[in-house]
């Protein structure tokens, strides 16, 4: 049995190693696809599969976990299976249909991992009087510190090493998952008292669809989701194609990718910690507008295809804009939705920002690169961010319809 002190801080350790596992492959996978001969259109299609499958599978996993109390078992299975499925990419032999099949199967199991880890972390934090944000920041630190190391290793020993690194790191996570307290269905009554504002559990997404239509009838909330989608296109383009973008400059691409991701990850940390203070000082609308404009600057700089030193400075802006937009958007969705739909509002914001924008950006982005290159891709993202900023500014002039409102 673990001592009380060790048990209290066990999720800090768990998140630390979990985000090392993410760092081993996530920033480098699209670069590996390029090295394996895939076109940007094919890479975009592959990256759109995850968000699409996630729309369907995350509520399914959530309902299974909710009904059977098997969060621990789901984590062990998903973490044990996903790296071996990913390894199959090495044997696709340039058969694109095989890539698609692997990606679908991978998305089915991978869609359970991150939401369940977040849900378990929130539950642990509540039971131990800890801050979810403080635990999550440990993951950002480990991601930022390890991604450069992985980049150096892949540059020296070959990019295919990422599959071995992912298998090893996820095997460690499987072992650590055995020490997580098992779900008890009797705990559900207590679980209902968890603050919905900070509970990202996928089981809550099961109620999202029946509450979605009444929520979308709220004019102010619908007008909020439109600029969210527009602004989210840039970050989702970046998720799919940033490593490909860096690789086209030539040189030691894997090492550069690691350094750039480290900079953005470290820049996120103080912003996540200070986001509440920033929102209180500026208000939701001003914060969203300014962050969108800052994002436009970021995309415009990338459209110029500048020197690596400029890209390094630009990654600071990347970490700041990502963390602040996400924190502000989640809290705005909560505070500007009716009482009985707050969980749905949170889930809907995440679905629009991640899944829907990801599907569109991944598919369209590959074709845009083929037509006009990265200048057109990131120039278009900059224009969309300005358009989104205008949408948020206009939202501040729309009168609420009986909803709660933070300082605008």
TORTINU-769508 format. One record per residue (C-alpha): residue number from 1; residue in one letter; chain; x, z, y. Coordinates in pm, whole numbers, plus 50000, padded with zeros to 5 digits. Example, Ala and Ser with C-alpha at 12.3 -4.5 7.8 and 13.67 -1.06 7.14 Angstrom:
<1, "A", "A", <51230, 50780, 49550>>
<2, "S", "A", <51367, 50714, 49894>>
END
This chain:
<1, "X", "A", <50000, 50000, 50000>>
<2, "X", "A", <50116, 49920, 50350>>
<3, "X", "A", <50162, 50203, 50597>>
<4, "X", "A", <49920, 50226, 50888>>
<5, "X", "A", <50181, 50112, 51141>>
<6, "X", "A", <50289, 49813, 50932>>
<7, "X", "A", <49928, 49716, 50868>>
<8, "X", "A", <49845, 49736, 51240>>
<9, "X", "A", <50111, 49483, 51335>>
<10, "X", "A", <50097, 49270, 51019>>
<11, "X", "A", <49910, 48986, 51193>>
<12, "X", "A", <50189, 48960, 51450>>
<13, "X", "A", <50426, 48878, 51165>>
<14, "X", "A", <50170, 48650, 51002>>
<15, "X", "A", <50116, 48446, 51321>>
<16, "X", "A", <50491, 48434, 51382>>
<17, "X", "A", <50558, 48257, 51053>>
<18, "X", "A", <50238, 48051, 51065>>
<19, "X", "A", <50345, 47876, 51386>>
<20, "X", "A", <50693, 47819, 51248>>
<21, "X", "A", <50521, 47624, 50969>>
<22, "X", "A", <50332, 47423, 51232>>
<23, "X", "A", <50653, 47358, 51424>>
<24, "X", "A", <50816, 47215, 51112>>
<25, "X", "A", <50593, 46906, 51108>>
<26, "X", "A", <50337, 46879, 51389>>
<27, "X", "A", <50565, 46749, 51668>>
<28, "X", "A", <50750, 46510, 51435>>
<29, "X", "A", <50487, 46349, 51213>>
<30, "X", "A", <50397, 46057, 51439>>
<31, "X", "A", <50770, 45986, 51481>>
<32, "X", "A", <50803, 45976, 51102>>
<33, "X", "A", <50517, 45724, 51088>>
<34, "X", "A", <50705, 45503, 51335>>
<35, "X", "A", <51022, 45528, 51127>>
<36, "X", "A", <50818, 45438, 50819>>
<37, "X", "A", <50706, 45115, 50986>>
<38, "X", "A", <50352, 45191, 51105>>
<39, "X", "A", <50222, 45033, 51426>>
<40, "X", "A", <50080, 45237, 51713>>
<41, "X", "A", <49730, 45114, 51622>>
<42, "X", "A", <49774, 45241, 51266>>
<43, "X", "A", <49915, 45574, 51388>>
<44, "X", "A", <49622, 45614, 51625>>
<45, "X", "A", <49372, 45555, 51344>>
<46, "X", "A", <49547, 45810, 51121>>
<47, "X", "A", <49547, 46072, 51397>>
<48, "X", "A", <49175, 46019, 51461>>
<49, "X", "A", <49089, 46117, 51104>>
<50, "X", "A", <49170, 46486, 51149>>
<51, "X", "A", <48929, 46545, 51441>>
<52, "X", "A", <48659, 46335, 51271>>
<53, "X", "A", <48679, 46522, 50939>>
<54, "X", "A", <48704, 46850, 51127>>
<55, "X", "A", <48363, 46791, 51288>>
<56, "X", "A", <48208, 46794, 50942>>
<57, "X", "A", <48431, 47023, 50740>>
<58, "X", "A", <48493, 47317, 50974>>
<59, "X", "A", <48125, 47423, 50973>>
<60, "X", "A", <48118, 47373, 50594>>
<61, "X", "A", <48424, 47591, 50540>>
<62, "X", "A", <48275, 47844, 50781>>
<63, "X", "A", <47946, 47868, 50593>>
<64, "X", "A", <48127, 47907, 50257>>
<65, "X", "A", <48343, 48185, 50401>>
<66, "X", "A", <48042, 48352, 50561>>
<67, "X", "A", <47833, 48345, 50242>>
<68, "X", "A", <48097, 48427, 49982>>
<69, "X", "A", <48349, 48627, 50188>>
<70, "X", "A", <48642, 48413, 50073>>
<71, "X", "A", <48850, 48369, 50389>>
<72, "X", "A", <49164, 48497, 50214>>
<73, "X", "A", <49113, 48265, 49916>>
<74, "X", "A", <49046, 47966, 50143>>
<75, "X", "A", <49369, 48033, 50334>>
<76, "X", "A", <49576, 48061, 50019>>
<77, "X", "A", <49430, 47739, 49877>>
<78, "X", "A", <49455, 47536, 50198>>
<79, "X", "A", <49809, 47650, 50271>>
<80, "X", "A", <49912, 47590, 49913>>
<81, "X", "A", <49764, 47241, 49892>>
<82, "X", "A", <49820, 47077, 50233>>
<83, "X", "A", <50203, 47040, 50224>>
<84, "X", "A", <50188, 46873, 49883>>
<85, "X", "A", <49918, 46633, 50002>>
<86, "X", "A", <50133, 46552, 50305>>
<87, "X", "A", <50428, 46486, 50077>>
<88, "X", "A", <50230, 46194, 49933>>
<89, "X", "A", <50291, 46005, 50260>>
<90, "X", "A", <50644, 45940, 50133>>
<91, "X", "A", <50502, 45749, 49839>>
<92, "X", "A", <50248, 45538, 50029>>
<93, "X", "A", <50485, 45241, 49997>>
<94, "X", "A", <50353, 45077, 50317>>
<95, "X", "A", <50001, 45061, 50172>>
<96, "X", "A", <49787, 45149, 50475>>
<97, "X", "A", <49478, 45220, 50263>>
<98, "X", "A", <49685, 45483, 50083>>
<99, "X", "A", <49782, 45639, 50419>>
<100, "X", "A", <49413, 45661, 50510>>
<101, "X", "A", <49321, 45820, 50178>>
<102, "X", "A", <49597, 46080, 50211>>
<103, "X", "A", <49492, 46153, 50569>>
<104, "X", "A", <49129, 46211, 50472>>
<105, "X", "A", <49220, 46446, 50187>>
<106, "X", "A", <49472, 46626, 50408>>
<107, "X", "A", <49215, 46672, 50685>>
<108, "X", "A", <48961, 46823, 50444>>
<109, "X", "A", <49195, 47110, 50352>>
<110, "X", "A", <49384, 47139, 50681>>
<111, "X", "A", <49058, 47177, 50878>>
<112, "X", "A", <49017, 47525, 50726>>
<113, "X", "A", <49359, 47664, 50813>>
<114, "X", "A", <49386, 47720, 51189>>
<115, "X", "A", <49024, 47831, 51256>>
<116, "X", "A", <49040, 48084, 50970>>
<117, "X", "A", <49377, 48220, 51086>>
<118, "X", "A", <49230, 48264, 51435>>
<119, "X", "A", <48917, 48433, 51297>>
<120, "X", "A", <49119, 48676, 51084>>
<121, "X", "A", <49345, 48749, 51381>>
<122, "X", "A", <49047, 48829, 51607>>
<123, "X", "A", <48891, 49055, 51345>>
<124, "X", "A", <49222, 49235, 51292>>
<125, "X", "A", <49272, 49279, 51667>>
<126, "X", "A", <48926, 49430, 51711>>
<127, "X", "A", <48969, 49673, 51423>>
<128, "X", "A", <49311, 49789, 51546>>
<129, "X", "A", <49245, 49801, 51922>>
<130, "X", "A", <49487, 49516, 51985>>
<131, "X", "A", <49470, 49210, 52208>>
<132, "X", "A", <49407, 48877, 52037>>
<133, "X", "A", <49603, 48707, 52315>>
<134, "X", "A", <49906, 48930, 52261>>
<135, "X", "A", <49910, 48842, 51890>>
<136, "X", "A", <49861, 48470, 51960>>
<137, "X", "A", <50149, 48467, 52209>>
<138, "X", "A", <50382, 48570, 51925>>
<139, "X", "A", <50290, 48238, 51761>>
<140, "X", "A", <50372, 48047, 52079>>
<141, "X", "A", <50712, 48214, 52093>>
<142, "X", "A", <50797, 48136, 51731>>
<143, "X", "A", <50679, 47776, 51770>>
<144, "X", "A", <50889, 47729, 52082>>
<145, "X", "A", <51202, 47884, 51934>>
<146, "X", "A", <51187, 47706, 51598>>
<147, "X", "A", <51086, 47353, 51697>>
<148, "X", "A", <51427, 47280, 51853>>
<149, "X", "A", <51600, 47403, 51539>>
<150, "X", "A", <51384, 47174, 51326>>
<151, "X", "A", <51461, 46883, 51557>>
<152, "X", "A", <51836, 46939, 51519>>
<153, "X", "A", <51804, 46965, 51141>>
<154, "X", "A", <51602, 46645, 51115>>
<155, "X", "A", <51847, 46462, 51340>>
<156, "X", "A", <52137, 46568, 51120>>
<157, "X", "A", <51987, 46543, 50771>>
<158, "X", "A", <51708, 46289, 50813>>
<159, "X", "A", <51349, 46303, 50929>>
<160, "X", "A", <51210, 46315, 50574>>
<161, "X", "A", <51339, 46673, 50559>>
<162, "X", "A", <51022, 46769, 50746>>
<163, "X", "A", <50822, 46748, 50421>>
<164, "X", "A", <51056, 46992, 50247>>
<165, "X", "A", <51054, 47224, 50549>>
<166, "X", "A", <50675, 47219, 50557>>
<167, "X", "A", <50648, 47294, 50185>>
<168, "X", "A", <50888, 47589, 50214>>
<169, "X", "A", <50729, 47736, 50527>>
<170, "X", "A", <50374, 47704, 50394>>
<171, "X", "A", <50481, 47857, 50063>>
<172, "X", "A", <50598, 48158, 50264>>
<173, "X", "A", <50257, 48164, 50433>>
<174, "X", "A", <50084, 48158, 50095>>
<175, "X", "A", <50280, 48463, 49987>>
<176, "X", "A", <50204, 48645, 50312>>
<177, "X", "A", <49835, 48560, 50275>>
<178, "X", "A", <49815, 48774, 49961>>
<179, "X", "A", <49878, 49079, 50181>>
<180, "X", "A", <49583, 49005, 50411>>
<181, "X", "A", <49290, 49240, 50358>>
<182, "X", "A", <49024, 49066, 50149>>
<183, "X", "A", <48685, 48994, 50304>>
<184, "X", "A", <48403, 49230, 50214>>
<185, "X", "A", <48051, 49107, 50254>>
<186, "X", "A", <47957, 49461, 50349>>
<187, "X", "A", <48172, 49421, 50657>>
<188, "X", "A", <47943, 49156, 50802>>
<189, "X", "A", <47724, 49406, 50981>>
<190, "X", "A", <48032, 49528, 51165>>
<191, "X", "A", <48153, 49173, 51220>>
<192, "X", "A", <47839, 49093, 51418>>
<193, "X", "A", <47957, 49334, 51684>>
<194, "X", "A", <48267, 49121, 51749>>
<195, "X", "A", <48273, 48989, 52106>>
<196, "X", "A", <48169, 48626, 52082>>
<197, "X", "A", <48384, 48536, 52379>>
<198, "X", "A", <48701, 48578, 52177>>
<199, "X", "A", <48574, 48500, 51827>>
<200, "X", "A", <48674, 48146, 51726>>
<201, "X", "A", <48553, 48193, 51369>>
<202, "X", "A", <48444, 47865, 51215>>
<203, "X", "A", <48149, 48040, 51050>>
<204, "X", "A", <47988, 48058, 51394>>
<205, "X", "A", <47990, 47681, 51415>>
<206, "X", "A", <47711, 47674, 51155>>
<207, "X", "A", <47467, 47778, 51429>>
<208, "X", "A", <47608, 47534, 51681>>
<209, "X", "A", <47401, 47231, 51592>>
<210, "X", "A", <47055, 47390, 51614>>
<211, "X", "A", <47143, 47547, 51950>>
<212, "X", "A", <47320, 47242, 52088>>
<213, "X", "A", <47022, 47046, 52221>>
<214, "X", "A", <46873, 47330, 52431>>
<215, "X", "A", <47218, 47398, 52575>>
<216, "X", "A", <47272, 47033, 52668>>
<217, "X", "A", <46946, 47045, 52865>>
<218, "X", "A", <47121, 47279, 53104>>
<219, "X", "A", <47224, 47034, 53377>>
<220, "X", "A", <47524, 47232, 53500>>
<221, "X", "A", <47669, 47276, 53153>>
<222, "X", "A", <47626, 46907, 53066>>
<223, "X", "A", <47796, 46811, 53392>>
<224, "X", "A", <48081, 47043, 53293>>
<225, "X", "A", <48135, 46874, 52956>>
<226, "X", "A", <48164, 46523, 53106>>
<227, "X", "A", <48484, 46589, 53311>>
<228, "X", "A", <48616, 46802, 53022>>
<229, "X", "A", <48598, 46495, 52799>>
<230, "X", "A", <48754, 46270, 53065>>
<231, "X", "A", <49045, 46507, 53134>>
<232, "X", "A", <49097, 46580, 52761>>
<233, "X", "A", <49180, 46215, 52689>>
<234, "X", "A", <49531, 46266, 52833>>
<235, "X", "A", <49626, 46568, 52618>>
<236, "X", "A", <49485, 46403, 52306>>
<237, "X", "A", <49678, 46083, 52375>>
<238, "X", "A", <49984, 46303, 52410>>
<239, "X", "A", <49916, 46478, 52077>>
<240, "X", "A", <49902, 46146, 51893>>
<241, "X", "A", <50173, 45945, 52067>>
<242, "X", "A", <50420, 46174, 52245>>
<243, "X", "A", <50677, 46166, 51965>>
<244, "X", "A", <50635, 45790, 51938>>
<245, "X", "A", <50685, 45767, 52315>>
<246, "X", "A", <51009, 45968, 52299>>
<247, "X", "A", <51139, 45766, 52004>>
<248, "X", "A", <51113, 45436, 52191>>
<249, "X", "A", <51385, 45556, 52432>>
<250, "X", "A", <51629, 45552, 52139>>
<251, "X", "A", <51910, 45799, 52077>>
<252, "X", "A", <51867, 46129, 51894>>
<253, "X", "A", <51489, 46131, 51907>>
<254, "X", "A", <51420, 46422, 51671>>
<255, "X", "A", <51648, 46654, 51866>>
<256, "X", "A", <51490, 46550, 52196>>
<257, "X", "A", <51139, 46602, 52059>>
<258, "X", "A", <51233, 46955, 51950>>
<259, "X", "A", <51376, 47046, 52291>>
<260, "X", "A", <51077, 46904, 52481>>
<261, "X", "A", <50823, 47089, 52266>>
<262, "X", "A", <51020, 47411, 52304>>
<263, "X", "A", <51003, 47384, 52684>>
<264, "X", "A", <50626, 47330, 52689>>
<265, "X", "A", <50563, 47610, 52436>>
<266, "X", "A", <50767, 47864, 52633>>
<267, "X", "A", <50594, 47757, 52957>>
<268, "X", "A", <50254, 47835, 52800>>
<269, "X", "A", <50335, 48201, 52741>>
<270, "X", "A", <50318, 48346, 53096>>
<271, "X", "A", <50021, 48123, 53179>>
<272, "X", "A", <49818, 48253, 52884>>
<273, "X", "A", <49903, 48609, 52986>>
<274, "X", "A", <49822, 48554, 53356>>
<275, "X", "A", <49526, 48318, 53314>>
<276, "X", "A", <49268, 48591, 53379>>
<277, "X", "A", <49432, 48682, 53710>>
<278, "X", "A", <49458, 48317, 53818>>
<279, "X", "A", <49092, 48251, 53739>>
<280, "X", "A", <48982, 48559, 53931>>
<281, "X", "A", <49183, 48451, 54237>>
<282, "X", "A", <49083, 48084, 54240>>
<283, "X", "A", <48752, 48073, 54053>>
<284, "X", "A", <48665, 47843, 53767>>
<285, "X", "A", <48590, 47527, 53964>>
<286, "X", "A", <48901, 47535, 54179>>
<287, "X", "A", <49120, 47616, 53879>>
<288, "X", "A", <48979, 47331, 53669>>
<289, "X", "A", <49010, 47089, 53961>>
<290, "X", "A", <49371, 47184, 54042>>
<291, "X", "A", <49480, 47182, 53679>>
<292, "X", "A", <49328, 46835, 53632>>
<293, "X", "A", <49518, 46708, 53936>>
<294, "X", "A", <49839, 46866, 53806>>
<295, "X", "A", <49774, 46689, 53476>>
<296, "X", "A", <49743, 46360, 53663>>
<297, "X", "A", <50090, 46418, 53811>>
<298, "X", "A", <50222, 46488, 53464>>
<299, "X", "A", <50082, 46165, 53317>>
<300, "X", "A", <50197, 45960, 53616>>
<301, "X", "A", <50555, 46085, 53573>>
<302, "X", "A", <50542, 45988, 53205>>
<303, "X", "A", <50409, 45643, 53293>>
<304, "X", "A", <50731, 45582, 53489>>
<305, "X", "A", <50932, 45633, 53167>>
<306, "X", "A", <51188, 45850, 53351>>
<307, "X", "A", <51520, 45996, 53240>>
<308, "X", "A", <51524, 46271, 52979>>
<309, "X", "A", <51607, 46537, 53239>>
<310, "X", "A", <51287, 46450, 53430>>
<311, "X", "A", <51087, 46466, 53107>>
<312, "X", "A", <51224, 46814, 53045>>
<313, "X", "A", <51099, 46936, 53384>>
<314, "X", "A", <50770, 46759, 53324>>
<315, "X", "A", <50722, 46959, 53004>>
<316, "X", "A", <50699, 47276, 53211>>
<317, "X", "A", <50397, 47120, 53377>>
<318, "X", "A", <50270, 47033, 53029>>
<319, "X", "A", <50270, 47395, 52912>>
<320, "X", "A", <50113, 47522, 53234>>
<321, "X", "A", <49830, 47266, 53246>>
<322, "X", "A", <49743, 47293, 52876>>
<323, "X", "A", <49727, 47674, 52869>>
<324, "X", "A", <49539, 47715, 53196>>
<325, "X", "A", <49286, 47438, 53130>>
<326, "X", "A", <49208, 47575, 52784>>
<327, "X", "A", <49173, 47936, 52901>>
<328, "X", "A", <48960, 47839, 53201>>
<329, "X", "A", <48738, 47599, 53007>>
<330, "X", "A", <48662, 47848, 52729>>
<331, "X", "A", <48570, 48123, 52974>>
<332, "X", "A", <48366, 47890, 53195>>
<333, "X", "A", <48166, 47776, 52892>>
<334, "X", "A", <48094, 48137, 52801>>
<335, "X", "A", <47997, 48258, 53150>>
<336, "X", "A", <47787, 47952, 53237>>
<337, "X", "A", <47563, 47935, 52932>>
<338, "X", "A", <47243, 48122, 52843>>
<339, "X", "A", <47290, 48451, 52659>>
<340, "X", "A", <47166, 48324, 52322>>
<341, "X", "A", <47392, 48014, 52325>>
<342, "X", "A", <47729, 48153, 52435>>
<343, "X", "A", <47894, 48103, 52095>>
<344, "X", "A", <47755, 47751, 52081>>
<345, "X", "A", <47887, 47680, 52432>>
<346, "X", "A", <48236, 47793, 52327>>
<347, "X", "A", <48224, 47580, 52012>>
<348, "X", "A", <48089, 47278, 52199>>
<349, "X", "A", <48370, 47295, 52455>>
<350, "X", "A", <48628, 47297, 52173>>
<351, "X", "A", <48453, 47010, 51993>>
<352, "X", "A", <48447, 46795, 52309>>
<353, "X", "A", <48804, 46882, 52413>>
<354, "X", "A", <48962, 46851, 52069>>
<355, "X", "A", <48749, 46652, 51827>>
<356, "X", "A", <48556, 46397, 52031>>
<357, "X", "A", <48831, 46332, 52285>>
<358, "X", "A", <49083, 46321, 51999>>
<359, "X", "A", <48888, 46057, 51807>>
<360, "X", "A", <48852, 45835, 52114>>
<361, "X", "A", <49208, 45883, 52244>>
<362, "X", "A", <49378, 45823, 51910>>
<363, "X", "A", <49189, 45502, 51837>>
<364, "X", "A", <49198, 45353, 52186>>
<365, "X", "A", <49553, 45469, 52265>>
<366, "X", "A", <49718, 45265, 51993>>
<367, "X", "A", <49558, 44945, 52121>>
<368, "X", "A", <49642, 45026, 52484>>
<369, "X", "A", <50009, 45066, 52392>>
<370, "X", "A", <49998, 44729, 52218>>
<371, "X", "A", <49847, 44564, 52526>>
<372, "X", "A", <50034, 44728, 52816>>
<373, "X", "A", <50282, 44978, 52675>>
<374, "X", "A", <50326, 45339, 52777>>
<375, "X", "A", <50300, 45261, 53147>>
<376, "X", "A", <49939, 45157, 53096>>
<377, "X", "A", <49867, 45440, 52850>>
<378, "X", "A", <49983, 45727, 53068>>
<379, "X", "A", <49889, 45555, 53393>>
<380, "X", "A", <49535, 45536, 53257>>
<381, "X", "A", <49552, 45903, 53158>>
<382, "X", "A", <49657, 45991, 53515>>
<383, "X", "A", <49362, 45798, 53657>>
<384, "X", "A", <49123, 45970, 53416>>
<385, "X", "A", <49259, 46311, 53517>>
<386, "X", "A", <49194, 46234, 53885>>
<387, "X", "A", <48843, 46120, 53791>>
<388, "X", "A", <48792, 46442, 53595>>
<389, "X", "A", <48916, 46651, 53890>>
<390, "X", "A", <48656, 46479, 54108>>
<391, "X", "A", <48393, 46562, 53847>>
<392, "X", "A", <48486, 46930, 53852>>
<393, "X", "A", <48484, 46934, 54233>>
<394, "X", "A", <48134, 46784, 54231>>
<395, "X", "A", <48028, 47042, 53972>>
<396, "X", "A", <48100, 47312, 54227>>
<397, "X", "A", <47825, 47165, 54446>>
<398, "X", "A", <47563, 47166, 54172>>
<399, "X", "A", <47328, 47461, 54187>>
<400, "X", "A", <47300, 47668, 53873>>
<401, "X", "A", <46976, 47683, 53679>>
<402, "X", "A", <46958, 48053, 53608>>
<403, "X", "A", <47297, 48069, 53438>>
<404, "X", "A", <47570, 48324, 53498>>
<405, "X", "A", <47835, 48202, 53734>>
<406, "X", "A", <48187, 48318, 53805>>
<407, "X", "A", <48341, 48279, 54148>>
<408, "X", "A", <48341, 47906, 54226>>
END
